[in-house]
Amino acid sequence: MKRRFLIATHSTLAEGFANALKFFAGDDIDVTYINAYVDGKPIDEEIDSYFSTLKDEDELVILTGLLAGSVNQKLYKYISREHTHILTGTNLALALSLVLESVDGYLTNESINGLVKASRENIVYMNEFQAEVDDDDE
């Protein structure tokens, strides 16, 4: 079993996520990105080409940007592929925690949901967060 990551977003956000993940986790991670629509071409062929490289036992974690976005919709059709997980609304905390998760076995729904919950805690309105910290100091 090999865990692979596909990050697909509009424009070049996917490439940025992939670069950041390699910065934190090293170049050995298996991460591929699709910068959708930057060249004005549909992404269907690029997606099909990527999926043709997968082995049945490969675990695939797909990260997209927008729930209602066309990129997420194009990849949603692969949700029935065994060992495939699709997450949207991705932030760096979630992507990094998934990449660093143990590869001793396939990810479970429970473990993914726990990582999603923890990543939500990294979305903070710092103006109010700072105010709370200042109030505690008085």
DSSP file (Angstrom, degrees, kcal/mol; ACC not computed):
  #  RESIDUE AA STRUCTURE BP1 BP2  ACC     N-H-->O    O-->H-N    N-H-->O    O-->H-N    TCO  KAPPA ALPHA  PHI   PSI    X-CA   Y-CA   Z-CA
    1    1 A M              0   0    0      0, 0.0     2,-0.4     0, 0.0    57,-0.2   0.000 360.0 360.0 360.0 134.6    0.0    0.0    0.0
    2    2 A K        -     0   0    0     55,-0.2    57,-2.6    53,-0.1     2,-0.6  -0.995 360.0-138.7-127.5 133.0    1.2    3.4   -0.9
    3    3 A R  E     -a   59   0A   0     -2,-0.4    27,-0.4    55,-0.2     2,-0.3  -0.818  26.7-176.6 -93.7 125.7   -0.5    6.7    0.2
    4    4 A R  E     -a   60   0A   0     55,-3.3    57,-2.7    -2,-0.6     2,-0.4  -0.877  13.3-147.4-121.7 153.5   -0.6    9.2   -2.6
    5    5 A F  E     -ab  61  31A   0     25,-2.7    27,-2.6    -2,-0.3     2,-0.5  -0.971   8.5-171.5-125.0 135.1   -1.9   12.8   -2.6
    6    6 A L  E     -ab  62  32A   0     55,-2.5    57,-2.8    -2,-0.4     2,-0.5  -0.988   5.8-169.5-123.7 120.1   -3.5   14.8   -5.4
    7    7 A I  E     +ab  63  33A   0     25,-2.9    27,-2.6    -2,-0.5     2,-0.4  -0.947  10.2 175.7-110.4 124.9   -4.1   18.5   -4.8
    8    8 A A  E     +ab  64  34A   0     55,-2.6    57,-0.6    -2,-0.5     2,-0.3  -0.986   9.9 146.6-135.3 124.2   -6.3   20.2   -7.4
    9    9 A T  E     - b   0  35A   0     25,-1.9    27,-2.8    -2,-0.4     2,-0.2  -0.935  51.6 -83.0-145.4 166.3   -7.4   23.8   -7.3
   10   10 A H  E >  S- b   0  36A   0     -2,-0.3     3,-1.0    25,-0.2     4,-0.2  -0.501  97.8 -10.6 -67.8 145.0   -8.2   26.7   -9.5
   11   11 A S  T 3  S-     0   0    0     25,-2.1     3,-0.3     1,-0.2    -2,-0.3  -0.289 121.1 -38.2  61.4-141.7   -5.1   28.6  -10.6
   12   12 A T  T 3> S+     0   0    0      1,-0.2     4,-1.8    23,-0.1    -1,-0.2   0.222 101.0 105.8-107.5  14.7   -1.9   27.8   -8.8
   13   13 A L  H <> S+     0   0    0     -3,-1.0     4,-2.5     1,-0.2     5,-0.2   0.889  78.8  57.4 -60.0 -38.8   -3.0   27.3   -5.3
   14   14 A A  H  > S+     0   0    0     -3,-0.3     4,-2.6     1,-0.2    -1,-0.2   0.912 105.7  49.4 -59.3 -44.1   -2.5   23.5   -5.6
   15   15 A E  H  > S+     0   0    0      1,-0.2     4,-2.6     2,-0.2    -1,-0.2   0.898 110.0  51.8 -62.8 -40.2    1.2   24.0   -6.6
   16   16 A G  H  X S+     0   0    0     -4,-1.8     4,-2.4     2,-0.2    -2,-0.2   0.919 110.0  48.3 -62.5 -44.3    1.7   26.2   -3.6
   17   17 A F  H  X S+     0   0    0     -4,-2.5     4,-2.7     2,-0.2    -2,-0.2   0.936 111.9  49.9 -60.1 -46.6    0.2   23.7   -1.3
   18   18 A A  H  X S+     0   0    0     -4,-2.6     4,-2.2     1,-0.2    -2,-0.2   0.915 111.6  48.2 -60.4 -43.8    2.4   20.9   -2.8
   19   19 A N  H  X S+     0   0    0     -4,-2.6     4,-2.0     1,-0.2    -1,-0.2   0.908 112.2  49.1 -63.3 -41.9    5.5   23.1   -2.4
   20   20 A A  H  X S+     0   0    0     -4,-2.4     4,-2.2     2,-0.2     5,-0.2   0.902 109.7  51.7 -65.0 -40.7    4.6   23.9    1.2
   21   21 A L  H  X S+     0   0    0     -4,-2.7     4,-3.5     1,-0.2     5,-0.4   0.917 110.5  47.8 -62.7 -42.6    4.0   20.2    2.1
   22   22 A K  H  X S+     0   0    0     -4,-2.2     4,-1.8     3,-0.2    -1,-0.2   0.858 108.8  55.8 -66.5 -33.5    7.4   19.3    0.6
   23   23 A F  H  < S+     0   0    0     -4,-2.0    -2,-0.2    -5,-0.2    -1,-0.2   0.932 119.8  30.5 -61.2 -45.9    9.0   22.1    2.6
   24   24 A F  H  < S+     0   0    0     -4,-2.2    -2,-0.2     1,-0.1    -1,-0.2   0.869 133.3  29.3 -82.3 -38.6    7.6   20.8    5.9
   25   25 A A  H  < S-     0   0    0     -4,-3.5     3,-0.2    -5,-0.2    -3,-0.2   0.555 109.2-110.4-104.9 -10.0    7.5   17.0    5.2
   26   26 A G    ><  -     0   0    0     -4,-1.8     3,-1.0    -5,-0.4    -1,-0.2  -0.149  33.1 -76.1  99.0 163.5   10.3   16.5    2.8
   27   27 A D  T 3  S+     0   0    0      1,-0.2    -1,-0.1    -4,-0.1    -5,-0.1   0.549 112.4  79.8 -76.5  -7.5   10.6   15.6   -0.9
   28   28 A D  T 3   +     0   0    0     -3,-0.2    -1,-0.2    -6,-0.1    -2,-0.1   0.617  66.5 105.5 -78.7 -10.9    9.8   11.9   -0.3
   29   29 A I  S <  S-     0   0    0     -3,-1.0     2,-1.3     1,-0.1   -25,-0.1  -0.415  76.0-124.6 -70.7 146.8    6.0   12.5   -0.1
   30   30 A D        +     0   0    0    -27,-0.4   -25,-2.7    -2,-0.1     2,-0.4  -0.712  51.3 151.7 -93.5  87.3    4.0   11.4   -3.1
   31   31 A V  E     -b    5   0A   0     -2,-1.3     2,-0.4   -27,-0.2   -25,-0.2  -0.975  20.9-177.8-125.1 131.0    2.1   14.6   -3.9
   32   32 A T  E     -b    6   0A   0    -27,-2.6   -25,-2.9    -2,-0.4     2,-0.4  -0.936  10.5-157.4-121.5 146.6    0.9   15.6   -7.3
   33   33 A Y  E     -b    7   0A   0     -2,-0.4     2,-0.5   -27,-0.2   -25,-0.2  -0.934  10.5-156.2-127.2 151.8   -0.9   18.9   -8.1
   34   34 A I  E     -b    8   0A   0    -27,-2.6   -25,-1.9    -2,-0.4     2,-1.2  -0.972   6.4-157.8-124.8 114.5   -3.2   20.1  -10.8
   35   35 A N  E >   -b    9   0A   0     -2,-0.5     3,-0.9   -27,-0.2     4,-0.3  -0.779  30.6-143.4 -86.8  95.6   -3.3   23.8  -11.4
   36   36 A A  E 3   -b   10   0A   0    -27,-2.8   -25,-2.1    -2,-1.2    35,-0.1  -0.383  62.5  -7.0 -74.9 136.1   -6.7   23.9  -13.0
   37   37 A Y  T >  S+     0   0    0      4,-0.5     3,-0.6   -27,-0.2    -1,-0.2   0.531  84.5 124.9  68.4  11.7   -7.6   26.2  -15.9
   38   38 A V  T <  S+     0   0    0     -3,-0.9    -2,-0.1     1,-0.2    -1,-0.1   0.795  84.2  38.8 -70.5 -24.7   -4.4   28.2  -15.9
   39   39 A D  T 3  S-     0   0    0     -4,-0.3    -1,-0.2     2,-0.2    -3,-0.1   0.332 116.3-112.1-104.4   6.5   -3.9   27.4  -19.6
   40   40 A G  S <  S+     0   0    0     -3,-0.6    -2,-0.1     1,-0.3    -4,-0.0   0.516  78.6 122.8  78.6   4.3   -7.6   27.6  -20.5
   41   41 A K        -     0   0    0      1,-0.1    -4,-0.5     2,-0.0    -1,-0.3  -0.708  69.9-102.0-100.1 150.2   -7.9   23.9  -21.1
   42   42 A P        -     0   0    0      0, 0.0     4,-0.3     0, 0.0     3,-0.2  -0.312  24.0-139.0 -62.0 153.9  -10.3   21.4  -19.4
   43   43 A I  S  > S+     0   0    0      1,-0.2     4,-2.5     2,-0.1     5,-0.2   0.436  76.5 100.0 -97.0   0.8   -8.7   19.3  -16.7
   44   44 A D  H  > S+     0   0    0      1,-0.2     4,-2.9     2,-0.2     5,-0.2   0.897  83.1  47.5 -55.9 -46.2  -10.4   16.0  -17.6
   45   45 A E  H  > S+     0   0    0     -3,-0.2     4,-2.6     1,-0.2    -1,-0.2   0.897 111.7  50.6 -64.6 -39.8   -7.4   14.6  -19.5
   46   46 A E  H  > S+     0   0    0     -4,-0.3     4,-2.0     2,-0.2    -1,-0.2   0.903 112.7  46.7 -64.6 -41.0   -5.0   15.5  -16.8
   47   47 A I  H  X S+     0   0    0     -4,-2.5     4,-2.5     2,-0.2    -2,-0.2   0.945 113.2  48.1 -65.0 -48.6   -7.2   13.9  -14.1
   48   48 A D  H  X S+     0   0    0     -4,-2.9     4,-1.5     1,-0.2    -2,-0.2   0.894 110.8  52.1 -59.9 -40.4   -7.7   10.7  -16.2
   49   49 A S  H  < S+     0   0    0     -4,-2.6     4,-0.4    -5,-0.2    -1,-0.2   0.912 110.0  48.7 -62.5 -43.0   -3.9   10.5  -16.9
   50   50 A Y  H >< S+     0   0    0     -4,-2.0     3,-1.8     1,-0.2     4,-0.4   0.940 109.7  51.0 -62.8 -47.0   -3.2   10.8  -13.2
   51   51 A F  H >< S+     0   0    0     -4,-2.5     3,-1.1     1,-0.3    -1,-0.2   0.781  99.8  64.9 -64.8 -25.5   -5.7    8.1  -12.3
   52   52 A S  T 3< S+     0   0    0     -4,-1.5    -1,-0.3     1,-0.2    -2,-0.2   0.677  96.8  58.3 -70.0 -15.3   -4.2    5.7  -14.9
   53   53 A T  T <  S+     0   0    0     -3,-1.8    -1,-0.2    -4,-0.4    -2,-0.2   0.573  86.9 100.8 -87.8 -10.2   -1.0    5.7  -12.8
   54   54 A L    <   -     0   0    0     -3,-1.1     2,-0.3    -4,-0.4     6,-0.0  -0.470  63.5-142.0 -80.4 145.7   -2.7    4.4   -9.6
   55   55 A K    >   -     0   0    0     -2,-0.2     3,-1.5   -53,-0.1   -53,-0.1  -0.734  29.0-111.4 -96.2 155.0   -2.6    0.8   -8.5
   56   56 A D  T 3  S+     0   0    0     -2,-0.3    -1,-0.1     1,-0.3    -2,-0.0   0.843 117.8  49.6 -55.3 -36.5   -5.7   -0.7   -7.0
   57   57 A E  T 3  S+     0   0    0      2,-0.1    -1,-0.3   -56,-0.0   -55,-0.2   0.580  85.7 111.9 -83.4  -9.0   -4.1   -0.9   -3.5
   58   58 A D    <   -     0   0    0     -3,-1.5     2,-0.5   -57,-0.2   -55,-0.2  -0.411  63.6-138.3 -64.8 135.7   -2.9    2.7   -3.6
   59   59 A E  E     -a    3   0A   0    -57,-2.6   -55,-3.3    -2,-0.1     2,-0.5  -0.828  20.3-160.3 -91.8 134.2   -4.6    4.9   -1.1
   60   60 A L  E     -ac   4  84A   0     23,-2.9    25,-2.7    -2,-0.5     2,-0.6  -0.968  12.7-167.7-123.3 127.0   -5.4    8.3   -2.6
   61   61 A V  E     -ac   5  85A   0    -57,-2.7   -55,-2.5    -2,-0.5     2,-0.5  -0.960  12.4-163.7-110.7 117.2   -6.1   11.5   -0.7
   62   62 A I  E     -ac   6  86A   0     23,-3.5    25,-3.0    -2,-0.6     2,-0.5  -0.883   2.9-167.6-104.4 129.0   -7.6   14.2   -2.9
   63   63 A L  E     +ac   7  87A   0    -57,-2.8   -55,-2.6    -2,-0.5     2,-0.3  -0.971  10.9 173.0-118.4 125.9   -7.6   17.8   -1.6
   64   64 A T  E     -a    8   0A   0     23,-2.5    26,-2.0    -2,-0.5    25,-0.5  -0.782  29.9-131.3-125.8 172.2   -9.6   20.5   -3.4
   65   65 A G  S    S+     0   0    0    -57,-0.6     2,-0.4    -2,-0.3   -56,-0.1   0.895  80.1  35.3 -92.8 -44.7  -10.4   24.1   -2.7
   66   66 A L    >   -     0   0    0      1,-0.1     3,-1.1    22,-0.1     6,-0.4  -0.951  58.1-146.1-126.3 130.0  -14.1   24.7   -3.0
   67   67 A L  T 3  S+     0   0    0     -2,-0.4    -1,-0.1     1,-0.3    -2,-0.0   0.916 106.7  33.5 -55.0 -48.9  -17.0   22.5   -2.3
   68   68 A A  T 3  S+     0   0    0      4,-0.1    -1,-0.3     5,-0.0     2,-0.0   0.341  96.8 120.4 -92.0   7.7  -19.1   23.9   -5.1
   69   69 A G  S <> S-     0   0    0     -3,-1.1     4,-2.0     1,-0.1     5,-0.1  -0.321  72.6-121.5 -74.9 155.3  -16.1   24.4   -7.4
   70   70 A S  H  > S+     0   0    0      1,-0.2     4,-2.2     2,-0.2     5,-0.1   0.811 110.6  58.3 -65.5 -31.2  -15.8   22.7  -10.8
   71   71 A V  H  > S+     0   0    0      2,-0.2     4,-1.6     1,-0.2    -1,-0.2   0.943 108.1  45.5 -64.7 -47.3  -12.5   21.1   -9.8
   72   72 A N  H  > S+     0   0    0     -6,-0.4     4,-1.7     1,-0.2    -2,-0.2   0.897 111.7  53.1 -61.5 -40.8  -14.1   19.3   -6.8
   73   73 A Q  H  X S+     0   0    0     -4,-2.0     4,-0.6     1,-0.2    -1,-0.2   0.884 106.6  52.3 -63.1 -39.3  -17.0   18.3   -9.1
   74   74 A K  H  < S+     0   0    0     -4,-2.2     3,-0.4     1,-0.2    -1,-0.2   0.866 114.9  41.7 -64.9 -36.0  -14.7   16.8  -11.6
   75   75 A L  H >< S+     0   0    0     -4,-1.6     3,-2.1     1,-0.2    -1,-0.2   0.700  94.6  80.3 -85.9 -19.6  -12.9   14.7   -9.0
   76   76 A Y  H >< S+     0   0    0     -4,-1.7     3,-2.1     1,-0.3     4,-0.2   0.797  78.4  70.9 -58.6 -29.4  -16.1   13.7   -7.1
   77   77 A K  T 3< S+     0   0    0     -4,-0.6     3,-0.5    -3,-0.4    -1,-0.3   0.703  92.6  59.2 -62.9 -17.0  -16.8   11.0   -9.7
   78   78 A Y  T X  S+     0   0    0     -3,-2.1     3,-1.9     1,-0.2    -1,-0.3   0.349  72.4 101.8 -91.5   6.0  -13.8    9.0   -8.2
   79   79 A I  T <  S+     0   0    0     -3,-2.1     5,-0.2     1,-0.3    -1,-0.2   0.765  75.9  59.0 -63.8 -23.9  -15.3    8.9   -4.7
   80   80 A S  T 3  S+     0   0    0     -3,-0.5    -1,-0.3    -4,-0.2     2,-0.2   0.574  78.2 110.5 -82.6  -7.8  -16.4    5.3   -5.3
   81   81 A R  S X  S-     0   0    0     -3,-1.9     3,-1.1     1,-0.1    -3,-0.0  -0.504  82.0-106.5 -66.5 131.1  -12.8    4.2   -6.0
   82   82 A E  T 3  S+     0   0    0      1,-0.2   -22,-0.1    -2,-0.2     3,-0.1  -0.281 101.1  16.0 -59.5 142.8  -11.6    2.0   -3.1
   83   83 A H  T 3  S+     0   0    0      1,-0.2   -23,-2.9   -24,-0.1     2,-0.5   0.781  95.6 132.1  64.2  31.3   -9.1    3.7   -0.7
   84   84 A T  E <   -c   60   0A   0     -3,-1.1     2,-0.4    -5,-0.2    -1,-0.2  -0.954  33.8-174.6-117.3 132.3   -9.9    7.1   -2.0
   85   85 A H  E     -c   61   0A   0    -25,-2.7   -23,-3.5    -2,-0.5     2,-0.5  -0.991   5.8-163.2-125.4 129.5  -10.7   10.1    0.2
   86   86 A I  E     +c   62   0A   0     -2,-0.4     2,-0.4   -25,-0.2   -23,-0.2  -0.964  10.3 178.4-116.7 125.2  -11.8   13.5   -1.1
   87   87 A L  E     -c   63   0A   0    -25,-3.0   -23,-2.5    -2,-0.5     2,-0.3  -0.981   5.3-169.6-125.3 136.7  -11.6   16.6    1.1
   88   88 A T        +     0   0    0     -2,-0.4   -23,-0.2   -25,-0.2   -22,-0.1  -0.812  63.9  47.0-123.6 166.2  -12.5   20.1    0.1
   89   89 A G  S    S-     0   0    0    -25,-0.5   -24,-0.2    -2,-0.3    -1,-0.2   0.812  82.7-169.8  73.4  30.5  -12.0   23.5    1.7
   90   90 A T        -     0   0    0    -26,-2.0     2,-0.3    -3,-0.2    -1,-0.2  -0.196  15.0-173.9 -61.6 138.2   -8.5   22.4    2.3
   91   91 A N     >  -     0   0    0     -3,-0.1     4,-2.4     1,-0.1     3,-0.2  -0.854  39.4-106.0-122.8 167.3   -6.2   24.5    4.5
   92   92 A L  H  > S+     0   0    0     -2,-0.3     4,-2.8     1,-0.2     5,-0.3   0.852 117.5  58.1 -63.4 -35.0   -2.5   23.9    5.1
   93   93 A A  H  > S+     0   0    0      2,-0.2     4,-2.1     1,-0.2    -1,-0.2   0.920 110.4  43.3 -61.4 -43.4   -3.0   22.5    8.6
   94   94 A L  H  > S+     0   0    0     -3,-0.2     4,-2.3     2,-0.2     5,-0.2   0.946 114.5  49.0 -66.7 -48.3   -5.3   19.8    7.2
   95   95 A A  H  X S+     0   0    0     -4,-2.4     4,-2.2     1,-0.2    -2,-0.2   0.919 113.7  46.5 -58.8 -44.7   -3.0   19.0    4.3
   96   96 A L  H  X S+     0   0    0     -4,-2.8     4,-2.2     1,-0.2    -1,-0.2   0.906 110.7  51.3 -66.6 -41.6    0.1   18.8    6.5
   97   97 A S  H  X S+     0   0    0     -4,-2.1     4,-0.6    -5,-0.3    -1,-0.2   0.875 111.2  49.0 -65.5 -35.0   -1.6   16.6    9.1
   98   98 A L  H >< S+     0   0    0     -4,-2.3     3,-0.6     2,-0.2    -1,-0.2   0.914 111.4  48.9 -67.8 -42.3   -2.8   14.2    6.4
   99   99 A V  H 3< S+     0   0    0     -4,-2.2    -2,-0.2     1,-0.2    -1,-0.2   0.867 114.1  46.1 -65.0 -36.0    0.7   14.0    4.9
  100  100 A L  H 3< S+     0   0    0     -4,-2.2    -1,-0.2    -5,-0.2    -2,-0.2   0.527  86.4 115.4 -86.4  -5.3    2.3   13.4    8.3
  101  101 A E  S << S-     0   0    0     -3,-0.6     6,-0.1    -4,-0.6    -3,-0.0  -0.362  81.3 -89.2 -64.9 143.7   -0.3   10.7    9.4
  102  102 A S        -     0   0    0      1,-0.1     3,-0.3     2,-0.0    -1,-0.1  -0.170  26.4-151.6 -54.6 142.6    1.2    7.3    9.9
  103  103 A V        +     0   0    0      1,-0.2    -1,-0.1    -3,-0.1     3,-0.1   0.036  64.5 113.4-104.5  24.1    1.2    5.0    6.8
  104  104 A D  S    S-     0   0    0      1,-0.1     2,-0.3     2,-0.0    -1,-0.2   0.725  91.0 -13.4 -68.3 -20.4    1.0    1.8    8.8
  105  105 A G  S    S-     0   0    0     -3,-0.3    -1,-0.1     3,-0.0     3,-0.1  -0.944  94.5 -56.7-164.0 179.1   -2.5    1.2    7.3
  106  106 A Y        -     0   0    0     -2,-0.3     2,-0.1     1,-0.1    -2,-0.0  -0.362  61.0-101.6 -67.5 147.8   -5.2    2.8    5.4
  107  107 A L        -     0   0    0    -24,-0.1     2,-0.3    -2,-0.1    -1,-0.1  -0.401  37.2-140.1 -64.3 145.1   -6.8    6.0    6.8
  108  108 A T     >  -     0   0    0      1,-0.1     4,-2.3    -2,-0.1     5,-0.2  -0.706  20.6-115.3-104.1 161.0  -10.1    5.5    8.5
  109  109 A N  H  > S+     0   0    0     -2,-0.3     4,-2.6     1,-0.2     5,-0.2   0.896 118.1  53.3 -57.8 -40.0  -13.1    7.8    8.4
  110  110 A E  H  > S+     0   0    0      2,-0.2     4,-2.0     1,-0.2    -1,-0.2   0.912 108.9  46.9 -64.1 -43.6  -12.7    8.4   12.1
  111  111 A S  H  > S+     0   0    0      2,-0.2     4,-1.9     1,-0.2    -1,-0.2   0.903 113.6  48.4 -68.1 -38.8   -9.0    9.5   11.7
  112  112 A I  H  X S+     0   0    0     -4,-2.3     4,-2.5     2,-0.2    -2,-0.2   0.931 110.4  51.0 -65.8 -44.6   -9.8   11.7    8.8
  113  113 A N  H  X S+     0   0    0     -4,-2.6     4,-2.4     1,-0.2    -1,-0.2   0.877 109.1  52.3 -60.8 -36.7  -12.7   13.3   10.6
  114  114 A G  H  X S+     0   0    0     -4,-2.0     4,-2.2     2,-0.2    -1,-0.2   0.902 110.3  47.5 -64.4 -41.0  -10.4   14.0   13.6
  115  115 A L  H  X S+     0   0    0     -4,-1.9     4,-2.2     2,-0.2    -2,-0.2   0.877 111.1  51.3 -67.8 -37.5   -7.9   15.7   11.4
  116  116 A V  H  X S+     0   0    0     -4,-2.5     4,-1.7     2,-0.2    -2,-0.2   0.936 110.4  49.1 -63.1 -46.1  -10.6   17.8    9.8
  117  117 A K  H  X S+     0   0    0     -4,-2.4     4,-0.9     1,-0.2    -2,-0.2   0.923 112.3  47.6 -60.3 -44.9  -11.9   18.9   13.2
  118  118 A A  H >< S+     0   0    0     -4,-2.2     3,-0.6     1,-0.2     4,-0.3   0.871 108.6  54.7 -65.2 -36.4   -8.4   19.8   14.4
  119  119 A S  H >< S+     0   0    0     -4,-2.2     3,-1.5     1,-0.2    -1,-0.2   0.827  99.1  62.0 -68.9 -29.8   -7.6   21.7   11.2
  120  120 A R  H >< S+     0   0    0     -4,-1.7     3,-1.7     1,-0.3    -1,-0.2   0.833  93.8  63.7 -62.6 -30.6  -10.7   23.9   11.7
  121  121 A E  T << S+     0   0    0     -4,-0.9    -1,-0.3    -3,-0.6    -2,-0.2   0.633  91.7  65.7 -69.5 -12.2   -9.2   25.1   14.9
  122  122 A N  T <  S+     0   0    0     -3,-1.5     2,-0.9    -4,-0.3    -1,-0.3   0.467  79.7  88.9 -86.8  -3.1   -6.4   26.7   12.8
  123  123 A I    <   +     0   0    0     -3,-1.7     2,-0.4    -4,-0.2    -1,-0.1  -0.853  61.4 159.1 -96.1 106.5   -8.9   29.1   11.2
  124  124 A V        -     0   0    0     -2,-0.9     2,-1.1     4,-0.0     3,-0.1  -0.988  48.2-131.2-136.1 134.7   -8.8   32.0   13.6
  125  125 A Y    >>  -     0   0    0     -2,-0.4     4,-1.9     1,-0.2     3,-0.8  -0.771  27.3-160.7 -81.9 101.6   -9.7   35.7   13.3
  126  126 A M  H 3> S+     0   0    0     -2,-1.1     4,-3.0     1,-0.3     5,-0.3   0.754  80.8  66.0 -64.9 -27.7   -6.5   37.0   14.9
  127  127 A N  H 3> S+     0   0    0      1,-0.2     4,-1.4     2,-0.2    -1,-0.3   0.933 111.5  35.9 -58.7 -44.3   -7.9   40.4   15.7
  128  128 A E  H <> S+     0   0    0     -3,-0.8     4,-2.0     2,-0.2    -2,-0.2   0.849 114.8  56.3 -77.3 -34.7  -10.3   38.8   18.2
  129  129 A F  H  X S+     0   0    0     -4,-1.9     4,-2.0     1,-0.2    -2,-0.2   0.925 108.1  48.1 -61.7 -44.9   -7.8   36.2   19.3
  130  130 A Q  H  X S+     0   0    0     -4,-3.0     4,-2.7     1,-0.2    -1,-0.2   0.891 108.4  54.8 -62.8 -39.8   -5.3   38.9   20.2
  131  131 A A  H  X S+     0   0    0     -4,-1.4     4,-2.3    -5,-0.3    -1,-0.2   0.894 107.6  50.1 -61.3 -39.4   -7.9   40.7   22.1
  132  132 A E  H  X S+     0   0    0     -4,-2.0     4,-1.6     2,-0.2    -1,-0.2   0.901 111.0  48.8 -65.6 -40.5   -8.6   37.6   24.2
  133  133 A V  H  X S+     0   0    0     -4,-2.0     4,-1.0     1,-0.2    -2,-0.2   0.923 111.7  49.3 -64.9 -44.0   -4.9   37.1   24.9
  134  134 A D  H  X S+     0   0    0     -4,-2.7     4,-0.7     1,-0.2     3,-0.4   0.885 108.0  54.4 -62.3 -39.6   -4.6   40.8   26.0
  135  135 A D  H >< S+     0   0    0     -4,-2.3     3,-0.7     1,-0.2    -1,-0.2   0.867 105.2  53.7 -63.3 -35.6   -7.6   40.5   28.3
  136  136 A D  H 3< S+     0   0    0     -4,-1.6    -1,-0.2     1,-0.2    -2,-0.2   0.782 101.9  59.6 -69.2 -26.4   -6.1   37.6   30.0
  137  137 A D  H 3<        0   0    0     -4,-1.0    -1,-0.2    -3,-0.4    -2,-0.2   0.717 360.0 360.0 -75.6 -20.3   -2.9   39.5   30.8
  138  138 A E    <<        0   0    0     -4,-0.7    -1,-0.2    -3,-0.7    -2,-0.1   0.476 360.0 360.0 -81.4 360.0   -4.7   42.3   32.8
